[in-house]
Amino acid sequence: MTNAAQTDAAIAAAAADAVPMPILVAPHPVLRAKARDVRPEDMDEIRRVLPSMFAAMYEAPGIGLAAPQVGIGLRFVIVDLGEPEAREPMIMINPKVIAEAETLAAREEGCLSLPNQYAEVTRPEQVRVQWQSVNGDVMERDVDGLLATCIQHEIDHLEGVLFADHLSTLRRNMLLRRLAKEQKLKRK
């Protein structure tokens, strides 16, 4: 296990004692804003909120969460495709896709900010992603399958893009109307 993976695992483990952060639901305007790059002076605050972000993601339950989804306009995401008994957390600061396969794959996606809404989205099947660890190390990795989909989905959030934006106008509008109706019923 690398130093970065050990650090990510320790931070994710702290989620057990953390209060989950509230997850914003569309159409909250923060979800449409482009997040700014993380700077060195932001790292103390990020380290402070990460356990609560993991707690929110695990409680939901979800496999990825971007900072804008919890109201933080900075470019960082967390991802964990592992099972509760075998966590595989990744903390990605300023992540970016630096290469993508020409081969596309369709996969059903959902989003913690669009609860109970799912649709098939087509994305590159494999990507090379680069990010910084919480220790400041530059990391790079080729990913495919569900992990590639998840990372691309979370990076979209950093650009103010929701998975529904990848759908046809008709499908997107149907999904967003259904979400609005469900949220209105939930508030009653």
Disulfide bonds with the S-S distance in Angstrom:
none
